Amino acid sequence: MRVKLNLIKEMVADKRVVVVDDSIVRGTTARARVVNLREAGAKEVHMRVSCPPHRFACHYGIDFPDPEKLIANRMSMEEICKYLGVDSLGYLDVEGMVRATGQPMNKFCLACFTGDYPLPVDPALDKFIMEKRENRSKALADQERHPTLFADLK
């Protein structure tokens, strides 16, 4: 098992702790970190996130296609705080995140934060299209009678 956060209890006990994370997508990792900090005796735990809340599905390859699995899509800030067990929670906003890069906003896809997709989204052509095609090919190969091109032409 890989440990992402190895706590030194003496450094955490009775302290106010601020956790800075790159993102909170589903909330499960952040919640586990907070539980570990509380168990180590942290008096307060505050979380700061260096990107905006992920509220929308990514249809371009990042692993969060289902918006119902995104904590910020289904919970308010207050509910997320309660779920994570933090005393406070703060996200960087879209403008601040882009400003930190020194690049113009139009250089980035921000769809998972804003819901504004740069291209129309066709649900039939999601990121799993190759797997779907492979499974269909395997199913056809397993059939006794294979489809034949130009079968009706003789």
PyMOL commands that place a pseudoatom at each C-alpha (Angstrom):
pseudoatom trace, name=CA, resn=MET, resi=1, chain=A, elem=C, hetatm=0, pos=[0.000, 0.000, 0.000]
pseudoatom trace, name=CA, resn=ARG, resi=2, chain=A, elem=C, hetatm=0, pos=[1.327, 3.422, -0.960]
pseudoatom trace, name=CA, resn=VAL, resi=3, chain=A, elem=C, hetatm=0, pos=[1.050, 6.165, 1.658]
pseudoatom trace, name=CA, resn=LYS, resi=4, chain=A, elem=C, hetatm=0, pos=[0.468, 9.662, 0.264]
pseudoatom trace, name=CA, resn=LEU, resi=5, chain=A, elem=C, hetatm=0, pos=[0.501, 11.411, 3.608]
pseudoatom trace, name=CA, resn=ASN, resi=6, chain=A, elem=C, hetatm=0, pos=[2.685, 10.092, 6.397]
pseudoatom trace, name=CA, resn=LEU, resi=7, chain=A, elem=C, hetatm=0, pos=[1.820, 12.003, 9.569]
pseudoatom trace, name=CA, resn=ILE, resi=8, chain=A, elem=C, hetatm=0, pos=[4.111, 12.790, 12.463]
pseudoatom trace, name=CA, resn=LYS, resi=9, chain=A, elem=C, hetatm=0, pos=[1.602, 12.951, 15.316]
pseudoatom trace, name=CA, resn=GLU, resi=10, chain=A, elem=C, hetatm=0, pos=[3.739, 15.239, 17.450]
pseudoatom trace, name=CA, resn=MET, resi=11, chain=A, elem=C, hetatm=0, pos=[3.779, 17.828, 14.654]
pseudoatom trace, name=CA, resn=VAL, resi=12, chain=A, elem=C, hetatm=0, pos=[-0.014, 17.722, 14.213]
pseudoatom trace, name=CA, resn=ALA, resi=13, chain=A, elem=C, hetatm=0, pos=[-1.424, 17.227, 17.724]
pseudoatom trace, name=CA, resn=ASP, resi=14, chain=A, elem=C, hetatm=0, pos=[-3.252, 20.289, 19.062]
pseudoatom trace, name=CA, resn=LYS, resi=15, chain=A, elem=C, hetatm=0, pos=[-2.356, 22.321, 15.949]
pseudoatom trace, name=CA, resn=ARG, resi=16, chain=A, elem=C, hetatm=0, pos=[-4.375, 24.209, 13.370]
pseudoatom trace, name=CA, resn=VAL, resi=17, chain=A, elem=C, hetatm=0, pos=[-3.572, 22.478, 10.069]
pseudoatom trace, name=CA, resn=VAL, resi=18, chain=A, elem=C, hetatm=0, pos=[-4.052, 23.793, 6.539]
pseudoatom trace, name=CA, resn=VAL, resi=19, chain=A, elem=C, hetatm=0, pos=[-4.084, 21.197, 3.763]
pseudoatom trace, name=CA, resn=VAL, resi=20, chain=A, elem=C, hetatm=0, pos=[-3.422, 22.494, 0.249]
pseudoatom trace, name=CA, resn=ASP, resi=21, chain=A, elem=C, hetatm=0, pos=[-4.556, 20.114, -2.482]
pseudoatom trace, name=CA, resn=ASP, resi=22, chain=A, elem=C, hetatm=0, pos=[-4.460, 20.376, -6.270]
pseudoatom trace, name=CA, resn=SER, resi=23, chain=A, elem=C, hetatm=0, pos=[-8.101, 19.310, -6.629]
pseudoatom trace, name=CA, resn=ILE, resi=24, chain=A, elem=C, hetatm=0, pos=[-11.055, 17.633, -5.002]
pseudoatom trace, name=CA, resn=VAL, resi=25, chain=A, elem=C, hetatm=0, pos=[-12.923, 15.522, -7.535]
pseudoatom trace, name=CA, resn=ARG, resi=26, chain=A, elem=C, hetatm=0, pos=[-14.914, 12.841, -5.708]
pseudoatom trace, name=CA, resn=GLY, resi=27, chain=A, elem=C, hetatm=0, pos=[-13.831, 13.820, -2.188]
pseudoatom trace, name=CA, resn=THR, resi=28, chain=A, elem=C, hetatm=0, pos=[-12.748, 10.381, -1.010]
pseudoatom trace, name=CA, resn=THR, resi=29, chain=A, elem=C, hetatm=0, pos=[-8.986, 11.084, -0.859]
pseudoatom trace, name=CA, resn=ALA, resi=30, chain=A, elem=C, hetatm=0, pos=[-9.436, 14.459, 0.811]
pseudoatom trace, name=CA, resn=ARG, resi=31, chain=A, elem=C, hetatm=0, pos=[-11.797, 12.958, 3.376]
pseudoatom trace, name=CA, resn=ALA, resi=32, chain=A, elem=C, hetatm=0, pos=[-9.290, 10.210, 4.234]
pseudoatom trace, name=CA, resn=ARG, resi=33, chain=A, elem=C, hetatm=0, pos=[-6.570, 12.841, 4.749]
pseudoatom trace, name=CA, resn=VAL, resi=34, chain=A, elem=C, hetatm=0, pos=[-8.777, 14.827, 7.091]
pseudoatom trace, name=CA, resn=VAL, resi=35, chain=A, elem=C, hetatm=0, pos=[-9.703, 11.708, 9.072]
pseudoatom trace, name=CA, resn=ASN, resi=36, chain=A, elem=C, hetatm=0, pos=[-5.990, 10.904, 9.477]
pseudoatom trace, name=CA, resn=LEU, resi=37, chain=A, elem=C, hetatm=0, pos=[-5.240, 14.450, 10.645]
pseudoatom trace, name=CA, resn=ARG, resi=38, chain=A, elem=C, hetatm=0, pos=[-8.101, 14.371, 13.149]
pseudoatom trace, name=CA, resn=GLU, resi=39, chain=A, elem=C, hetatm=0, pos=[-6.954, 10.974, 14.453]
pseudoatom trace, name=CA, resn=ALA, resi=40, chain=A, elem=C, hetatm=0, pos=[-3.454, 12.433, 14.884]
pseudoatom trace, name=CA, resn=GLY, resi=41, chain=A, elem=C, hetatm=0, pos=[-4.954, 15.118, 17.123]
pseudoatom trace, name=CA, resn=ALA, resi=42, chain=A, elem=C, hetatm=0, pos=[-5.284, 18.158, 14.848]
pseudoatom trace, name=CA, resn=LYS, resi=43, chain=A, elem=C, hetatm=0, pos=[-7.300, 20.829, 16.626]
pseudoatom trace, name=CA, resn=GLU, resi=44, chain=A, elem=C, hetatm=0, pos=[-8.547, 22.357, 13.370]
pseudoatom trace, name=CA, resn=VAL, resi=45, chain=A, elem=C, hetatm=0, pos=[-8.263, 21.270, 9.729]
pseudoatom trace, name=CA, resn=HIS, resi=46, chain=A, elem=C, hetatm=0, pos=[-8.690, 23.798, 6.913]
pseudoatom trace, name=CA, resn=MET, resi=47, chain=A, elem=C, hetatm=0, pos=[-8.534, 22.841, 3.243]
pseudoatom trace, name=CA, resn=ARG, resi=48, chain=A, elem=C, hetatm=0, pos=[-7.482, 25.039, 0.328]
pseudoatom trace, name=CA, resn=VAL, resi=49, chain=A, elem=C, hetatm=0, pos=[-7.716, 23.839, -3.270]
pseudoatom trace, name=CA, resn=SER, resi=50, chain=A, elem=C, hetatm=0, pos=[-5.603, 25.252, -6.104]
pseudoatom trace, name=CA, resn=CYS, resi=51, chain=A, elem=C, hetatm=0, pos=[-8.334, 24.966, -8.728]
pseudoatom trace, name=CA, resn=PRO, resi=52, chain=A, elem=C, hetatm=0, pos=[-12.056, 25.671, -8.927]
pseudoatom trace, name=CA, resn=PRO, resi=53, chain=A, elem=C, hetatm=0, pos=[-14.611, 23.008, -7.993]
pseudoatom trace, name=CA, resn=HIS, resi=54, chain=A, elem=C, hetatm=0, pos=[-15.070, 20.285, -10.642]
pseudoatom trace, name=CA, resn=ARG, resi=55, chain=A, elem=C, hetatm=0, pos=[-18.802, 20.501, -11.357]
pseudoatom trace, name=CA, resn=PHE, resi=56, chain=A, elem=C, hetatm=0, pos=[-19.071, 19.148, -14.886]
pseudoatom trace, name=CA, resn=ALA, resi=57, chain=A, elem=C, hetatm=0, pos=[-18.058, 15.953, -16.656]
pseudoatom trace, name=CA, resn=CYS, resi=58, chain=A, elem=C, hetatm=0, pos=[-14.884, 15.829, -18.709]
pseudoatom trace, name=CA, resn=HIS, resi=59, chain=A, elem=C, hetatm=0, pos=[-15.596, 14.343, -22.120]
pseudoatom trace, name=CA, resn=TYR, resi=60, chain=A, elem=C, hetatm=0, pos=[-12.019, 14.730, -23.318]
pseudoatom trace, name=CA, resn=GLY, resi=61, chain=A, elem=C, hetatm=0, pos=[-10.194, 11.969, -21.451]
pseudoatom trace, name=CA, resn=ILE, resi=62, chain=A, elem=C, hetatm=0, pos=[-9.850, 12.951, -17.787]
pseudoatom trace, name=CA, resn=ASP, resi=63, chain=A, elem=C, hetatm=0, pos=[-11.306, 10.290, -15.525]
pseudoatom trace, name=CA, resn=PHE, resi=64, chain=A, elem=C, hetatm=0, pos=[-14.528, 11.931, -14.382]
pseudoatom trace, name=CA, resn=PRO, resi=65, chain=A, elem=C, hetatm=0, pos=[-17.184, 11.403, -17.009]
pseudoatom trace, name=CA, resn=ASP, resi=66, chain=A, elem=C, hetatm=0, pos=[-20.159, 11.138, -14.635]
pseudoatom trace, name=CA, resn=PRO, resi=67, chain=A, elem=C, hetatm=0, pos=[-21.128, 14.460, -13.024]
pseudoatom trace, name=CA, resn=GLU, resi=68, chain=A, elem=C, hetatm=0, pos=[-23.012, 12.609, -10.280]
pseudoatom trace, name=CA, resn=LYS, resi=69, chain=A, elem=C, hetatm=0, pos=[-19.651, 11.385, -8.966]
pseudoatom trace, name=CA, resn=LEU, resi=70, chain=A, elem=C, hetatm=0, pos=[-18.290, 14.940, -8.654]
pseudoatom trace, name=CA, resn=ILE, resi=71, chain=A, elem=C, hetatm=0, pos=[-18.650, 16.172, -5.093]
pseudoatom trace, name=CA, resn=ALA, resi=72, chain=A, elem=C, hetatm=0, pos=[-19.009, 19.840, -6.110]
pseudoatom trace, name=CA, resn=ASN, resi=73, chain=A, elem=C, hetatm=0, pos=[-21.785, 18.958, -8.550]
pseudoatom trace, name=CA, resn=ARG, resi=74, chain=A, elem=C, hetatm=0, pos=[-23.969, 17.326, -5.935]
pseudoatom trace, name=CA, resn=MET, resi=75, chain=A, elem=C, hetatm=0, pos=[-23.111, 19.208, -2.718]
pseudoatom trace, name=CA, resn=SER, resi=76, chain=A, elem=C, hetatm=0, pos=[-22.974, 22.813, -1.558]
pseudoatom trace, name=CA, resn=MET, resi=77, chain=A, elem=C, hetatm=0, pos=[-19.786, 24.226, -0.010]
pseudoatom trace, name=CA, resn=GLU, resi=78, chain=A, elem=C, hetatm=0, pos=[-21.288, 23.722, 3.446]
pseudoatom trace, name=CA, resn=GLU, resi=79, chain=A, elem=C, hetatm=0, pos=[-22.172, 20.099, 2.664]
pseudoatom trace, name=CA, resn=ILE, resi=80, chain=A, elem=C, hetatm=0, pos=[-18.677, 19.444, 1.279]
pseudoatom trace, name=CA, resn=CYS, resi=81, chain=A, elem=C, hetatm=0, pos=[-17.126, 20.871, 4.462]
pseudoatom trace, name=CA, resn=LYS, resi=82, chain=A, elem=C, hetatm=0, pos=[-19.288, 18.594, 6.568]
pseudoatom trace, name=CA, resn=TYR, resi=83, chain=A, elem=C, hetatm=0, pos=[-18.555, 15.531, 4.383]
pseudoatom trace, name=CA, resn=LEU, resi=84, chain=A, elem=C, hetatm=0, pos=[-14.804, 16.168, 4.465]
pseudoatom trace, name=CA, resn=GLY, resi=85, chain=A, elem=C, hetatm=0, pos=[-14.829, 17.031, 8.151]
pseudoatom trace, name=CA, resn=VAL, resi=86, chain=A, elem=C, hetatm=0, pos=[-12.974, 20.327, 7.662]
pseudoatom trace, name=CA, resn=ASP, resi=87, chain=A, elem=C, hetatm=0, pos=[-13.378, 23.555, 9.568]
pseudoatom trace, name=CA, resn=SER, resi=88, chain=A, elem=C, hetatm=0, pos=[-13.156, 25.610, 6.380]
pseudoatom trace, name=CA, resn=LEU, resi=89, chain=A, elem=C, hetatm=0, pos=[-12.787, 25.071, 2.662]
pseudoatom trace, name=CA, resn=GLY, resi=90, chain=A, elem=C, hetatm=0, pos=[-11.613, 27.403, -0.078]
pseudoatom trace, name=CA, resn=TYR, resi=91, chain=A, elem=C, hetatm=0, pos=[-11.173, 26.941, -3.809]
pseudoatom trace, name=CA, resn=LEU, resi=92, chain=A, elem=C, hetatm=0, pos=[-9.235, 29.094, -6.261]
pseudoatom trace, name=CA, resn=ASP, resi=93, chain=A, elem=C, hetatm=0, pos=[-11.658, 30.581, -8.780]
pseudoatom trace, name=CA, resn=VAL, resi=94, chain=A, elem=C, hetatm=0, pos=[-11.337, 30.121, -12.557]
pseudoatom trace, name=CA, resn=GLU, resi=95, chain=A, elem=C, hetatm=0, pos=[-9.968, 33.623, -13.122]
pseudoatom trace, name=CA, resn=GLY, resi=96, chain=A, elem=C, hetatm=0, pos=[-7.335, 33.229, -10.382]
pseudoatom trace, name=CA, resn=MET, resi=97, chain=A, elem=C, hetatm=0, pos=[-6.251, 29.825, -11.659]
pseudoatom trace, name=CA, resn=VAL, resi=98, chain=A, elem=C, hetatm=0, pos=[-5.829, 31.080, -15.219]
pseudoatom trace, name=CA, resn=ARG, resi=99, chain=A, elem=C, hetatm=0, pos=[-4.143, 34.302, -14.068]
pseudoatom trace, name=CA, resn=ALA, resi=100, chain=A, elem=C, hetatm=0, pos=[-1.560, 32.190, -12.184]
pseudoatom trace, name=CA, resn=THR, resi=101, chain=A, elem=C, hetatm=0, pos=[-0.483, 30.621, -15.492]
pseudoatom trace, name=CA, resn=GLY, resi=102, chain=A, elem=C, hetatm=0, pos=[0.230, 33.924, -17.213]
pseudoatom trace, name=CA, resn=GLN, resi=103, chain=A, elem=C, hetatm=0, pos=[-1.695, 32.672, -20.260]
pseudoatom trace, name=CA, resn=PRO, resi=104, chain=A, elem=C, hetatm=0, pos=[-4.962, 34.001, -21.704]
pseudoatom trace, name=CA, resn=MET, resi=105, chain=A, elem=C, hetatm=0, pos=[-8.156, 32.215, -20.725]
pseudoatom trace, name=CA, resn=ASN, resi=106, chain=A, elem=C, hetatm=0, pos=[-8.832, 31.053, -24.316]
pseudoatom trace, name=CA, resn=LYS, resi=107, chain=A, elem=C, hetatm=0, pos=[-5.724, 28.820, -24.170]
pseudoatom trace, name=CA, resn=PHE, resi=108, chain=A, elem=C, hetatm=0, pos=[-7.434, 26.386, -21.781]
pseudoatom trace, name=CA, resn=CYS, resi=109, chain=A, elem=C, hetatm=0, pos=[-10.341, 23.989, -21.743]
pseudoatom trace, name=CA, resn=LEU, resi=110, chain=A, elem=C, hetatm=0, pos=[-12.229, 24.933, -18.591]
pseudoatom trace, name=CA, resn=ALA, resi=111, chain=A, elem=C, hetatm=0, pos=[-15.328, 22.838, -19.270]
pseudoatom trace, name=CA, resn=CYS, resi=112, chain=A, elem=C, hetatm=0, pos=[-15.084, 20.730, -16.105]
pseudoatom trace, name=CA, resn=PHE, resi=113, chain=A, elem=C, hetatm=0, pos=[-15.200, 23.974, -14.079]
pseudoatom trace, name=CA, resn=THR, resi=114, chain=A, elem=C, hetatm=0, pos=[-17.591, 26.110, -16.136]
pseudoatom trace, name=CA, resn=GLY, resi=115, chain=A, elem=C, hetatm=0, pos=[-19.693, 23.706, -18.196]
pseudoatom trace, name=CA, resn=ASP, resi=116, chain=A, elem=C, hetatm=0, pos=[-18.739, 25.598, -21.368]
pseudoatom trace, name=CA, resn=TYR, resi=117, chain=A, elem=C, hetatm=0, pos=[-17.468, 22.879, -23.720]
pseudoatom trace, name=CA, resn=PRO, resi=118, chain=A, elem=C, hetatm=0, pos=[-15.227, 24.039, -26.592]
pseudoatom trace, name=CA, resn=LEU, resi=119, chain=A, elem=C, hetatm=0, pos=[-16.773, 21.437, -28.937]
pseudoatom trace, name=CA, resn=PRO, resi=120, chain=A, elem=C, hetatm=0, pos=[-20.239, 19.908, -29.036]
pseudoatom trace, name=CA, resn=VAL, resi=121, chain=A, elem=C, hetatm=0, pos=[-20.406, 16.752, -26.926]
pseudoatom trace, name=CA, resn=ASP, resi=122, chain=A, elem=C, hetatm=0, pos=[-21.801, 13.589, -28.520]
pseudoatom trace, name=CA, resn=PRO, resi=123, chain=A, elem=C, hetatm=0, pos=[-22.513, 11.099, -25.692]
pseudoatom trace, name=CA, resn=ALA, resi=124, chain=A, elem=C, hetatm=0, pos=[-22.206, 8.198, -28.157]
pseudoatom trace, name=CA, resn=LEU, resi=125, chain=A, elem=C, hetatm=0, pos=[-18.579, 9.180, -28.762]
pseudoatom trace, name=CA, resn=ASP, resi=126, chain=A, elem=C, hetatm=0, pos=[-17.346, 9.356, -25.191]
pseudoatom trace, name=CA, resn=LYS, resi=127, chain=A, elem=C, hetatm=0, pos=[-13.846, 8.435, -24.069]
pseudoatom trace, name=CA, resn=PHE, resi=128, chain=A, elem=C, hetatm=0, pos=[-14.830, 4.752, -23.884]
pseudoatom trace, name=CA, resn=ILE, resi=129, chain=A, elem=C, hetatm=0, pos=[-15.614, 4.492, -27.611]
pseudoatom trace, name=CA, resn=MET, resi=130, chain=A, elem=C, hetatm=0, pos=[-12.520, 2.373, -28.326]
pseudoatom trace, name=CA, resn=GLU, resi=131, chain=A, elem=C, hetatm=0, pos=[-13.426, -0.086, -25.541]
pseudoatom trace, name=CA, resn=LYS, resi=132, chain=A, elem=C, hetatm=0, pos=[-17.002, -0.274, -26.832]
pseudoatom trace, name=CA, resn=ARG, resi=133, chain=A, elem=C, hetatm=0, pos=[-15.786, -0.999, -30.346]
pseudoatom trace, name=CA, resn=GLU, resi=134, chain=A, elem=C, hetatm=0, pos=[-13.372, -3.657, -29.084]
pseudoatom trace, name=CA, resn=ASN, resi=135, chain=A, elem=C, hetatm=0, pos=[-16.139, -5.354, -27.061]
pseudoatom trace, name=CA, resn=ARG, resi=136, chain=A, elem=C, hetatm=0, pos=[-18.445, -5.303, -30.100]
pseudoatom trace, name=CA, resn=SER, resi=137, chain=A, elem=C, hetatm=0, pos=[-15.703, -6.873, -32.249]
pseudoatom trace, name=CA, resn=LYS, resi=138, chain=A, elem=C, hetatm=0, pos=[-15.165, -9.625, -29.669]
pseudoatom trace, name=CA, resn=ALA, resi=139, chain=A, elem=C, hetatm=0, pos=[-18.904, -10.292, -29.469]
pseudoatom trace, name=CA, resn=LEU, resi=140, chain=A, elem=C, hetatm=0, pos=[-19.137, -10.573, -33.242]
pseudoatom trace, name=CA, resn=ALA, resi=141, chain=A, elem=C, hetatm=0, pos=[-16.097, -12.867, -33.342]
pseudoatom trace, name=CA, resn=ASP, resi=142, chain=A, elem=C, hetatm=0, pos=[-17.719, -15.163, -30.779]
pseudoatom trace, name=CA, resn=GLN, resi=143, chain=A, elem=C, hetatm=0, pos=[-20.833, -15.652, -32.901]
pseudoatom trace, name=CA, resn=GLU, resi=144, chain=A, elem=C, hetatm=0, pos=[-21.044, -18.845, -34.954]
pseudoatom trace, name=CA, resn=ARG, resi=145, chain=A, elem=C, hetatm=0, pos=[-22.107, -17.074, -38.109]
pseudoatom trace, name=CA, resn=HIS, resi=146, chain=A, elem=C, hetatm=0, pos=[-19.960, -14.082, -38.915]
pseudoatom trace, name=CA, resn=PRO, resi=147, chain=A, elem=C, hetatm=0, pos=[-21.372, -11.118, -40.762]
pseudoatom trace, name=CA, resn=THR, resi=148, chain=A, elem=C, hetatm=0, pos=[-20.277, -11.078, -44.378]
pseudoatom trace, name=CA, resn=LEU, resi=149, chain=A, elem=C, hetatm=0, pos=[-19.712, -8.058, -46.523]
pseudoatom trace, name=CA, resn=PHE, resi=150, chain=A, elem=C, hetatm=0, pos=[-21.907, -7.993, -49.605]
pseudoatom trace, name=CA, resn=ALA, resi=151, chain=A, elem=C, hetatm=0, pos=[-23.760, -11.144, -48.434]
pseudoatom trace, name=CA, resn=ASP, resi=152, chain=A, elem=C, hetatm=0, pos=[-26.857, -10.164, -50.358]
pseudoatom trace, name=CA, resn=LEU, resi=153, chain=A, elem=C, hetatm=0, pos=[-24.990, -9.636, -53.620]
pseudoatom trace, name=CA, resn=LYS, resi=154, chain=A, elem=C, hetatm=0, pos=[-24.384, -12.767, -55.689]
for i in range(1, 154): cmd.bond("trace and resi %d" % i, "trace and resi %d" % (i + 1))
show_as sticks, trace
zoom trace
